[in-house]
Amino acid sequence: MNIVTRFAPSPTGYLHLGHAFSAWSAWRRADVFRLRLEDIDATRCRAEFAAGIVEDLRWLGLAWDGEIRTQSAHLPEFQAALEVLRGRGLLYPCFCTRAEIARAQAAPHGAEAVYPGTCRHLSGAAREERMNAGAAYALRLDMAAALRQAGALRFFEEGKGWIEARPLPFGDVVLARKDTPSSYHLCVVHDDALQGISHVIRGEDLFEATHVHVLLQRLLGLPTPVYAHHRLLRDAQGRRLAKRDFAATLRAMRAAGVQPRAILRQFEEGGAA
């Protein structure tokens, strides 16, 4: 069986060393390596960052197979997936603002804050009235109902074996918003299936999100790939490299004369920890 992997960054900034390690981790395992730009969030994604991702990967020598999948060009496909869930009675509109749920317990990385279910029990008439009045809302997954339909769930994590999927702690996750027509959770499971991804190789910070992804795969009738969550690169203070902390970008390293082979050799030797 061919191993099909992918690198799927969001073009919200230029790539740093942590991104390069994730791309290399997926690329080195692959018989087929896909590149996907997860640019659904139009408020943060920018064309120059998308172009920079392509430029940086080419500089590193990490070639991909086939065309680049750009999510913003396929919004109707994600809407169709939402309609499948709506048809199963699993979606409901939530009119709470982020500020109103700010005190809710934080969920694992990649998930919404755990939602207390305020809008879950609104009547159909109350929902329709607010929507007709133009109130902003998000579409949430009724987690309890979804789990009743899905039944027992599990996924295979390399190095750990079979793991029981437990998405309940995530609560009623958001699957779409007015300003973001589909969530990361929905888009990633849709596109992994569409692109035939057999092995999802990504950072360990996304391990917990896998529990939600396995649930959506079951609900949408999509295959569950093998998962492998790799270590995260950290700075001298032990913090994981992140855009928000202004981690050194690959383009800055290139301008400083760093050679791509030196970066890849460091990965191969287990460095850049």
C-alpha positions in Angstrom: 0.0 0.0 0.0 1.3 3.4 -0.9 1.8 5.8 2.0 0.1 9.1 1.1 0.8 12.0 3.4 0.3 15.7 3.4 1.5 19.1 4.7 -1.4 21.4 5.3 -0.3 24.8 6.7 -2.6 27.8 7.1 -1.1 30.8 5.3 -1.4 33.2 8.2 2.3 33.9 8.4 5.7 32.7 6.9 6.9 29.2 7.7 9.4 28.7 10.6 11.6 25.8 11.5 8.8 24.0 13.3 6.7 24.0 10.1 9.7 22.8 8.1 10.1 19.9 10.6 6.5 18.9 10.2 6.6 19.1 6.4 9.8 17.1 6.3 8.4 14.5 8.8 5.5 13.9 6.4 7.5 14.1 3.2 10.2 11.6 4.2 7.6 8.9 4.9 5.6 9.4 1.7 5.3 7.5 -1.5 2.9 10.3 -2.4 3.2 13.7 -0.7 0.4 16.3 -1.0 0.4 20.0 -0.3 -2.8 21.7 1.0 -3.3 25.3 2.0 -5.9 25.6 4.7 -7.0 29.2 4.0 -10.6 29.1 5.1 -10.1 32.0 7.6 -10.2 34.9 5.2 -9.6 37.4 8.0 -6.1 36.0 8.7 -4.9 34.3 5.6 -3.0 36.3 3.0 -1.8 35.6 -0.5 1.8 36.6 0.2 2.0 33.9 2.9 0.6 31.3 0.6 3.2 32.2 -2.0 5.9 32.1 0.7 4.9 28.6 1.7 5.4 27.4 -1.8 8.7 29.2 -2.1 10.1 27.9 1.2 9.2 24.2 0.4 10.8 24.5 -3.0 13.9 26.0 -1.3 14.0 23.1 1.1 13.7 20.6 -1.7 10.4 19.1 -0.4 8.6 18.4 -3.7 4.9 17.5 -3.6 2.7 15.5 -5.9 -0.1 16.9 -7.9 -1.8 20.2 -7.6 -1.9 22.3 -4.5 -5.3 22.0 -2.8 -6.5 25.4 -1.8 -9.5 25.1 0.6 -11.0 28.6 -0.1 -11.6 27.5 -3.7 -13.9 24.6 -2.6 -16.3 26.1 -0.1 -19.4 24.4 -1.7 -17.8 21.0 -0.9 -17.6 21.9 2.8 -21.2 23.2 2.7 -22.3 19.9 1.3 -20.7 18.1 4.2 -22.4 20.5 6.6 -25.7 19.7 5.0 -25.1 15.9 5.6 -24.8 16.6 9.3 -27.8 19.0 9.3 -29.9 16.3 7.6 -29.0 13.9 10.4 -30.2 16.5 13.0 -26.8 17.1 14.4 -26.3 20.8 13.9 -27.9 23.8 15.7 -27.3 27.5 15.6 -25.5 29.1 18.5 -26.0 32.9 19.1 -23.6 33.2 22.0 -20.6 35.6 21.4 -17.1 34.6 22.2 -17.2 37.0 25.1 -20.2 35.3 26.6 -18.5 31.9 26.7 -15.0 33.3 27.6 -15.3 31.9 31.1 -15.8 28.4 29.8 -13.1 25.8 30.4 -10.5 25.9 27.6 -10.3 22.8 25.4 -7.2 21.1 23.9 -5.4 22.8 21.0 -7.4 22.8 17.8 -10.8 22.9 19.6 -13.2 25.6 20.6 -13.6 26.5 24.3 -15.9 23.9 25.8 -19.3 25.2 25.3 -22.0 25.0 28.1 -24.8 24.3 25.6 -26.7 27.5 26.1 -28.4 27.5 22.7 -28.8 23.8 22.3 -32.2 23.8 23.9 -33.7 26.8 22.1 -37.0 26.1 20.4 -37.2 26.0 16.7 -39.3 29.1 16.7 -36.7 31.0 18.9 -33.9 30.0 16.6 -35.8 31.1 13.5 -36.8 34.4 15.1 -33.2 35.3 15.8 -31.9 34.2 12.4 -34.6 36.1 10.6 -33.6 39.2 12.7 -30.1 38.9 11.3 -28.4 37.7 14.5 -24.9 36.4 14.0 -24.6 32.7 14.8 -22.3 29.7 14.6 -23.3 26.2 13.7 -22.4 23.7 16.4 -22.3 19.9 16.5 -24.6 18.4 19.0 -21.9 16.2 20.5 -24.2 14.0 22.6 -26.5 13.3 19.7 -23.5 12.7 17.4 -22.0 10.1 19.7 -25.3 8.3 20.0 -25.3 8.0 16.2 -21.7 7.2 15.8 -21.2 4.5 18.4 -17.8 3.3 19.6 -14.8 5.0 17.9 -11.1 4.3 17.7 -8.0 5.3 15.7 -4.5 3.9 15.2 -1.6 6.0 16.5 1.8 4.9 15.4 3.9 4.0 18.4 0.8 3.7 20.7 -1.5 1.3 18.8 -5.3 1.5 18.9 -6.8 4.3 20.9 -10.4 4.8 21.9 -11.6 8.1 20.6 -13.3 10.3 23.2 -14.5 13.5 21.7 -17.1 14.3 24.4 -14.7 16.6 26.4 -14.6 19.0 23.4 -18.3 19.7 23.8 -20.4 21.0 21.0 -17.7 22.2 18.6 -18.2 24.9 16.1 -18.3 23.6 12.5 -19.0 26.9 10.7 -19.3 30.7 11.4 -20.5 33.7 9.5 -17.0 34.9 8.9 -15.5 31.4 8.5 -17.8 29.2 6.4 -16.3 25.9 7.7 -14.2 25.0 10.6 -10.7 23.4 10.7 -12.3 20.2 12.0 -14.7 19.7 9.1 -12.3 20.8 6.4 -9.4 18.6 7.5 -11.4 15.4 7.6 -13.1 16.2 4.2 -9.8 17.0 2.5 -7.8 14.1 4.0 -10.4 11.7 2.5 -10.6 13.6 -0.8 -6.8 13.5 -1.2 -6.6 9.9 -0.2 -4.4 10.5 2.8 -3.4 7.2 4.3 -1.2 8.6 7.1 -1.7 11.9 8.9 1.7 13.0 10.2 1.4 16.2 12.2 2.5 17.9 15.5 1.6 16.4 18.9 -0.3 19.6 19.7 -3.0 18.3 17.4 -3.3 14.9 19.0 -6.4 15.7 21.0 -8.2 17.1 18.0 -8.0 13.6 16.4 -10.8 12.5 18.7 -13.2 15.0 17.0 -11.8 14.1 13.6 -12.5 10.4 14.0 -16.1 11.3 15.0 -16.7 13.4 12.0 -15.2 10.7 9.7 -17.7 8.2 11.0 -20.6 10.6 10.7 -19.7 11.6 7.1 -18.8 8.0 6.0 -15.1 8.8 5.5 -12.1 6.6 6.1 -9.9 7.0 9.2 -6.2 7.2 8.3 -3.3 6.1 10.4 -2.1 8.9 12.7 1.4 9.8 13.8 1.9 12.9 15.9 5.5 14.0 16.0 7.4 16.0 18.7 7.4 19.8 18.5 10.5 21.9 18.0 11.2 24.3 20.9 13.3 27.4 21.5 16.0 27.8 24.1 13.4 28.5 26.8 11.5 25.3 26.0 8.6 27.0 24.3 7.3 25.4 21.1 8.1 27.4 18.0 5.0 29.5 17.0 4.1 32.4 14.7 2.7 34.4 17.5 6.1 34.3 19.3 7.8 35.5 16.1 9.9 32.4 15.6 12.6 32.8 13.0 11.2 32.3 9.6 12.7 30.2 6.9 12.9 33.2 4.6 14.9 35.0 7.3 17.2 32.0 7.7 17.6 31.9 3.9 18.5 35.6 3.8 21.1 35.0 6.5 22.9 32.4 4.4 21.6 29.2 6.0 21.6 26.3 3.6 18.6 24.0 3.3 20.7 20.9 3.5 21.9 22.0 6.9 18.4 22.3 8.2 17.4 18.9 6.9 20.5 17.3 8.3 19.6 18.7 11.7 16.2 17.0 11.4 17.8 13.7 10.4 20.1 13.8 13.3 17.3 14.5 15.7 18.4 18.0 16.5 16.5 21.3 16.6 14.8 20.1 19.8 
